[in-house]
Amino acid sequence: MSSSPDGPFSQPYQCHDCGSETGFRSRRRSLIERFILPLLLLKPVRCGECFRRDYRLIFTRVRERFSSGAHAMPVKSAASSNRNVA
């Protein structure tokens, strides 16, 4: 086992369903997920490709959730406002 820059216990995320390597931290939904899962060293994670939700060890590297502003449309610049896009 090679040592990674994030720590000796850190492991990359890989979805069990589709095999994607893009995972995001998911919100904790219930009291069990808030209080029991951390005792078991687990956290809820959602796949970025197929959106499957499951539990992984807290040492699994995943991305942070998108903020509410991340889905907003980008501001148009003056140069792109003159373009005719279908």
Secondary structure, DSSP 8 states (H G I E B T S, - for coil): ---BTTBTT-EE---TTT--S-EEE----SHIIIIIHHHTTEEEEEETTT--EEEEETTEE-B----GGGGS-----HHHHT----
